[in-house]
Amino acid sequence: MNRKGFTLVEIMIVVAIIALLAAIAVPNLLRARLSTNESTTQVALQTVATAQIAFRSQGATYGTLTALGTAAPPFIDNVLGCAAEPCAKGGYNFATTANDANTFCVTAVPVAAGVTGVRAFCITEDGVVRVGAAAGTGHDACQALLSTTP
């Protein structure tokens, strides 16, 4: 018997195996992406806090993300320090919600909740990244939230 090619049953078995592997891998990939976005966001907020301290050392007040990004030389990159807030980076929208001579607050909320991130974050002049912020969270509300580190 001279057979060429595959039978329908063999092809269906291969397709079923591939579908099973995809069903296992895709949710893990999505969870990994969310985790990466959240980690990147926390690091970006820490970078903003450091930039705010450096910005204030050159002037009398803390700055907005736009001011940090458009200073000469800039304190943060032009993606995080965009021309008009909120600034989108890594699946999160970053915005300055309060800043003056003594305080600042920057929030980061997912662009699409559950898709680009699950948790929202904020940071103030104490440099502690806190979780649970909402868009527009003010300074005092941010400081009342729990820290992301134990």
Secondary structure, 3 states (H helix, E strand, C coil): CCCCCCCHHHHHHHHHHHHHHHHHHHHHHHHHHHHHHHHHHHHHHHHHHHHHHHHHHHCCCCCCHHHHHHCCCCCCCCCCCCCCCCEEECCEEEEEEEECCCCEEEEEEECCECCCECCCEEEECCCCEEECCCCCCCHHHHHCCEECCC
